[in-house]
Amino acid sequence: MVCLHDLPPANRLIRLSCLFLIGLAMLIASIHPLDWSSYAMHQLGTLIFVAGMIWLHRRFGLRAISWIGSTGFLLLHILGARYLYSYVPYDEWFTALFGTGLSDVFGWKRNMYDRLVHFAYGLLLFPLMWDVCKRIFIIPSPAKLFAIVLMLNMSTSMIYELIEWGIAMSLSPEQAESYNGQQGDVWDAHKDMALALLGGILAGVFGGMITPFFSTKKT
């Protein structure tokens, strides 16, 4: 039985395909974004993340599922950056397809796209975090390694929110709102971190259901 957590490192074709998709998405998103300064700050984060992925692969040999999950997360992020997160027109898209918007169905009073991306942070980046923690920490217990991965999830979510806060404090109120996308919610950071944690838990539970649980065997 092939274990998702014991797959070999991603081959060159998979890595290049993921990098091509990210580059293409960034190129398309750069066509008349809503606000260039906020967009550029978001995309700087994208470039840093990609550089980190390349370094981590050379250091640890990331699996294909880690590359694919990370690429999916970055594509969501790039789309959010294009529309400053708060203005992603998903309601218009759903109305055009199904005759009604998601906000009408669920009674949302704000744009929820940023919530989706934070949830995807935990869900789609779980394989990447697993790869990193598996190779840094020598932990024989899969359950303990799972806990370490979730702690990495929570700590990096908190660090991101602190960085976002620090950047927002250096901007004008209008620029800060455009970049931060808080939309008047004083609990925005708390909800974002909670959704990232929920995504990580679901990714871990789903992986545990597919496999006997999380194997720690070296690739």
C-alpha positions as a LaTeX table, in Angstrom:
\begin{tabular}{lrrr}
\hline
Residue & $x$ (\AA) & $y$ (\AA) & $z$ (\AA) \\
\hline
Met1 & 0.00 & 0.00 & 0.00 \\
Val2 & 1.40 & 3.43 & $-0.98$ \\
Cys3 & 1.38 & 5.88 & 1.92 \\
Leu4 & 0.83 & 9.53 & 1.05 \\
His5 & 3.39 & 10.51 & 3.64 \\
Asp6 & 6.08 & 8.20 & 2.23 \\
Leu7 & 5.98 & 9.24 & $-1.42$ \\
Pro8 & 9.33 & 10.10 & $-3.04$ \\
Pro9 & 10.38 & 13.70 & $-3.74$ \\
Ala10 & 8.65 & 15.47 & $-6.62$ \\
Asn11 & 10.34 & 15.04 & $-9.97$ \\
Arg12 & 11.60 & 17.91 & $-12.10$ \\
Leu13 & 8.55 & 17.99 & $-14.39$ \\
Ile14 & 6.16 & 18.43 & $-11.48$ \\
Arg15 & 8.29 & 21.18 & $-9.95$ \\
Leu16 & 8.64 & 23.05 & $-13.25$ \\
Ser17 & 4.91 & 22.70 & $-13.97$ \\
Cys18 & 4.05 & 24.17 & $-10.57$ \\
Leu19 & 6.48 & 27.06 & $-11.04$ \\
Phe20 & 5.11 & 27.71 & $-14.53$ \\
Leu21 & 1.52 & 27.89 & $-13.23$ \\
Ile22 & 2.53 & 30.28 & $-10.47$ \\
Gly23 & 4.44 & 32.50 & $-12.89$ \\
Leu24 & 1.59 & 32.52 & $-15.39$ \\
Ala25 & $-0.95$ & 33.38 & $-12.69$ \\
Met26 & 1.23 & 36.25 & $-11.46$ \\
Leu27 & 1.59 & 37.56 & $-15.01$ \\
Ile28 & $-2.17$ & 37.52 & $-15.64$ \\
Ala29 & $-2.95$ & 38.99 & $-12.21$ \\
Ser30 & $-0.55$ & 41.87 & $-12.91$ \\
Ile31 & $-2.79$ & 43.18 & $-15.69$ \\
His32 & $-4.49$ & 46.25 & $-14.18$ \\
Pro33 & $-4.78$ & 45.16 & $-10.52$ \\
Leu34 & $-7.05$ & 47.29 & $-8.33$ \\
Asp35 & $-4.19$ & 48.93 & $-6.46$ \\
Trp36 & $-0.58$ & 48.50 & $-7.52$ \\
Ser37 & 1.07 & 49.27 & $-4.18$ \\
Ser38 & $-1.00$ & 46.78 & $-2.17$ \\
Tyr39 & $-0.80$ & 44.25 & $-4.99$ \\
Ala40 & 2.99 & 44.53 & $-5.13$ \\
Met41 & 3.29 & 43.94 & $-1.37$ \\
His42 & 1.16 & 40.81 & $-1.61$ \\
Gln43 & 3.13 & 39.50 & $-4.58$ \\
Leu44 & 6.42 & 40.14 & $-2.80$ \\
Gly45 & 5.18 & 37.55 & $-0.33$ \\
Thr46 & 4.49 & 35.20 & $-3.24$ \\
Leu47 & 8.05 & 35.52 & $-4.52$ \\
Ile48 & 9.50 & 34.96 & $-1.05$ \\
Phe49 & 7.31 & 31.86 & $-0.64$ \\
Val50 & 8.42 & 30.43 & $-4.01$ \\
Ala51 & 12.07 & 31.05 & $-3.18$ \\
Gly52 & 11.50 & 29.28 & 0.13 \\
Met53 & 9.89 & 26.32 & $-1.63$ \\
Ile54 & 12.87 & 25.94 & $-3.96$ \\
Trp55 & 15.30 & 26.09 & $-1.03$ \\
Leu56 & 13.27 & 23.61 & 1.03 \\
His57 & 13.15 & 21.18 & $-1.88$ \\
Arg58 & 16.91 & 21.31 & $-2.29$ \\
Arg59 & 17.32 & 20.87 & 1.45 \\
Phe60 & 14.68 & 18.22 & 2.17 \\
Gly61 & 13.33 & 16.86 & $-1.14$ \\
Leu62 & 9.67 & 17.90 & $-0.99$ \\
Arg63 & 7.08 & 15.48 & $-2.35$ \\
Ala64 & 4.77 & 16.15 & $-5.29$ \\
Ile65 & 1.76 & 16.54 & $-2.97$ \\
Ser66 & 3.63 & 19.34 & $-1.16$ \\
Trp67 & 4.36 & 21.14 & $-4.42$ \\
Ile68 & 0.81 & 20.73 & $-5.69$ \\
Gly69 & $-0.77$ & 21.82 & $-2.42$ \\
Ser70 & 1.52 & 24.84 & $-2.15$ \\
Thr71 & 0.80 & 25.79 & $-5.76$ \\
Gly72 & $-2.95$ & 25.59 & $-5.12$ \\
Phe73 & $-2.55$ & 27.87 & $-2.10$ \\
Leu74 & $-0.45$ & 30.38 & $-4.04$ \\
Leu75 & $-2.96$ & 30.48 & $-6.91$ \\
Leu76 & $-5.69$ & 31.40 & $-4.41$ \\
His77 & $-3.39$ & 34.01 & $-2.89$ \\
Ile78 & $-2.50$ & 35.52 & $-6.27$ \\
Leu79 & $-6.18$ & 35.86 & $-7.16$ \\
Gly80 & $-6.79$ & 37.51 & $-3.80$ \\
Ala81 & $-3.90$ & 39.91 & $-4.37$ \\
Arg82 & $-5.34$ & 40.86 & $-7.77$ \\
Tyr83 & $-8.59$ & 41.99 & $-6.12$ \\
Leu84 & $-7.08$ & 43.10 & $-2.77$ \\
Tyr85 & $-8.87$ & 40.13 & $-1.17$ \\
Ser86 & $-11.82$ & 42.28 & $-0.03$ \\
Tyr87 & $-13.08$ & 42.73 & $-3.58$ \\
Val88 & $-12.80$ & 39.28 & $-5.14$ \\
Pro89 & $-16.09$ & 39.16 & $-7.11$ \\
Tyr90 & $-17.06$ & 35.59 & $-6.30$ \\
Asp91 & $-20.69$ & 36.64 & $-5.80$ \\
Glu92 & $-20.83$ & 37.98 & $-9.34$ \\
Trp93 & $-19.23$ & 34.80 & $-10.68$ \\
Phe94 & $-21.65$ & 32.52 & $-8.82$ \\
Thr95 & $-24.62$ & 34.66 & $-9.82$ \\
Ala96 & $-23.61$ & 34.39 & $-13.47$ \\
Leu97 & $-23.31$ & 30.60 & $-13.18$ \\
Phe98 & $-26.13$ & 29.68 & $-10.80$ \\
Gly99 & $-28.40$ & 32.72 & $-10.63$ \\
Thr100 & $-27.57$ & 33.57 & $-7.02$ \\
Gly101 & $-24.52$ & 34.65 & $-5.04$ \\
Leu102 & $-22.90$ & 32.87 & $-2.12$ \\
Ser103 & $-23.58$ & 35.84 & 0.17 \\
Asp104 & $-27.30$ & 35.50 & $-0.52$ \\
Val105 & $-27.21$ & 31.77 & 0.20 \\
Phe106 & $-25.23$ & 31.99 & 3.45 \\
Gly107 & $-26.25$ & 35.47 & 4.60 \\
Trp108 & $-22.69$ & 36.83 & 4.58 \\
Lys109 & $-22.28$ & 40.54 & 5.28 \\
Arg110 & $-18.65$ & 40.79 & 4.16 \\
Asn111 & $-16.39$ & 39.40 & 1.45 \\
Met112 & $-15.26$ & 36.00 & 2.71 \\
Tyr113 & $-12.48$ & 35.29 & 0.22 \\
Asp114 & $-9.75$ & 36.01 & 2.75 \\
Arg115 & $-11.31$ & 33.43 & 5.08 \\
Leu116 & $-11.05$ & 30.84 & 2.29 \\
Val117 & $-7.35$ & 31.58 & 1.78 \\
His118 & $-6.55$ & 31.27 & 5.48 \\
Phe119 & $-8.42$ & 27.96 & 5.60 \\
Ala120 & $-6.47$ & 26.85 & 2.52 \\
Tyr121 & $-3.25$ & 27.80 & 4.31 \\
Gly122 & $-3.85$ & 25.05 & 6.83 \\
Leu123 & $-5.42$ & 22.58 & 4.41 \\
Leu124 & $-3.14$ & 22.85 & 1.37 \\
Leu125 & 0.16 & 23.57 & 3.12 \\
Phe126 & $-0.18$ & 20.69 & 5.57 \\
Pro127 & 1.91 & 18.34 & 3.35 \\
Leu128 & 4.67 & 20.96 & 3.09 \\
Met129 & 4.72 & 21.48 & 6.86 \\
Trp130 & 4.72 & 17.71 & 7.36 \\
Asp131 & 7.73 & 17.30 & 5.06 \\
Val132 & 9.68 & 20.00 & 6.89 \\
Cys133 & 8.84 & 18.82 & 10.42 \\
Lys134 & 9.44 & 15.17 & 9.51 \\
Arg135 & 13.00 & 15.93 & 8.48 \\
Ile136 & 13.87 & 18.40 & 11.24 \\
Phe137 & 12.45 & 16.60 & 14.26 \\
Ile138 & 13.25 & 13.01 & 15.16 \\
Ile139 & 9.87 & 11.92 & 16.51 \\
Pro140 & 8.89 & 8.22 & 16.46 \\
Ser141 & 5.24 & 8.91 & 17.27 \\
Pro142 & 3.10 & 9.96 & 14.27 \\
Ala143 & 0.58 & 11.59 & 16.62 \\
Lys144 & 3.30 & 13.74 & 18.19 \\
Leu145 & 4.60 & 14.74 & 14.76 \\
Phe146 & 1.03 & 15.67 & 13.81 \\
Ala147 & 0.90 & 17.92 & 16.89 \\
Ile148 & 4.22 & 19.55 & 15.91 \\
Val149 & 2.85 & 20.26 & 12.42 \\
Leu150 & $-0.22$ & 21.92 & 13.91 \\
Met151 & 1.98 & 24.01 & 16.19 \\
Leu152 & 3.95 & 25.13 & 13.13 \\
Asn153 & 0.62 & 25.97 & 11.50 \\
Met154 & $-0.44$ & 28.11 & 14.48 \\
Ser155 & 2.90 & 29.82 & 14.99 \\
Thr156 & 3.34 & 30.79 & 11.33 \\
Ser157 & $-0.26$ & 32.01 & 11.20 \\
Met158 & 0.43 & 34.24 & 14.20 \\
Ile159 & 3.71 & 35.53 & 12.72 \\
Tyr160 & 1.91 & 36.41 & 9.48 \\
Glu161 & $-0.76$ & 38.35 & 11.36 \\
Leu162 & 1.93 & 40.23 & 13.31 \\
Ile163 & 3.77 & 41.10 & 10.09 \\
Glu164 & 0.50 & 42.20 & 8.49 \\
Trp165 & $-0.24$ & 44.37 & 11.53 \\
Gly166 & 3.23 & 45.91 & 11.43 \\
Ile167 & 2.91 & 46.74 & 7.73 \\
Ala168 & $-0.57$ & 48.20 & 8.24 \\
Met169 & 0.70 & 50.44 & 11.05 \\
Ser170 & 3.18 & 52.03 & 8.63 \\
Leu171 & 0.48 & 52.89 & 6.08 \\
Ser172 & $-2.29$ & 55.42 & 5.94 \\
Pro173 & $-5.70$ & 54.21 & 7.20 \\
Glu174 & $-6.95$ & 53.85 & 3.62 \\
Gln175 & $-3.86$ & 51.96 & 2.46 \\
Ala176 & $-3.92$ & 49.78 & 5.58 \\
Glu177 & $-7.52$ & 48.77 & 4.93 \\
Ser178 & $-6.75$ & 47.97 & 1.30 \\
Tyr179 & $-3.76$ & 45.83 & 2.24 \\
Asn180 & $-5.11$ & 44.23 & 5.40 \\
Gly181 & $-8.67$ & 43.54 & 4.25 \\
Gln182 & $-10.02$ & 43.52 & 7.79 \\
Gln183 & $-13.37$ & 44.95 & 6.62 \\
Gly184 & $-14.18$ & 46.36 & 10.03 \\
Asp185 & $-13.99$ & 43.03 & 11.88 \\
Val186 & $-12.04$ & 43.46 & 15.15 \\
Trp187 & $-11.71$ & 39.66 & 15.42 \\
Asp188 & $-10.41$ & 39.26 & 11.88 \\
Ala189 & $-6.94$ & 37.98 & 12.86 \\
His190 & $-8.38$ & 35.53 & 15.40 \\
Lys191 & $-10.83$ & 34.08 & 12.87 \\
Asp192 & $-8.10$ & 33.81 & 10.23 \\
Met193 & $-5.82$ & 31.87 & 12.57 \\
Ala194 & $-8.67$ & 29.61 & 13.69 \\
Leu195 & $-9.56$ & 28.75 & 10.10 \\
Ala196 & $-5.92$ & 27.96 & 9.27 \\
Leu197 & $-5.82$ & 25.61 & 12.25 \\
Leu198 & $-9.09$ & 23.99 & 11.21 \\
Gly199 & $-7.72$ & 23.44 & 7.70 \\
Gly200 & $-4.61$ & 21.79 & 9.13 \\
Ile201 & $-6.65$ & 19.51 & 11.39 \\
Leu202 & $-8.88$ & 18.43 & 8.51 \\
Ala203 & $-5.87$ & 17.78 & 6.28 \\
Gly204 & $-4.30$ & 15.65 & 8.99 \\
Val205 & $-7.48$ & 13.71 & 9.74 \\
Phe206 & $-8.13$ & 13.15 & 6.02 \\
Gly207 & $-4.58$ & 11.88 & 5.54 \\
Gly208 & $-5.01$ & 9.60 & 8.52 \\
Met209 & $-8.19$ & 8.14 & 7.07 \\
Ile210 & $-6.50$ & 7.33 & 3.75 \\
Thr211 & $-3.44$ & 5.74 & 5.35 \\
Pro212 & $-3.00$ & 3.67 & 8.54 \\
Phe213 & $-1.96$ & 7.02 & 10.04 \\
Phe214 & 1.08 & 9.17 & 9.46 \\
Ser215 & 4.14 & 7.09 & 8.73 \\
Thr216 & 7.47 & 8.59 & 9.79 \\
Lys217 & 9.61 & 6.38 & 7.56 \\
Lys218 & 12.31 & 8.33 & 5.74 \\
Thr219 & 12.03 & 8.76 & 1.98 \\
\hline
\end{tabular}
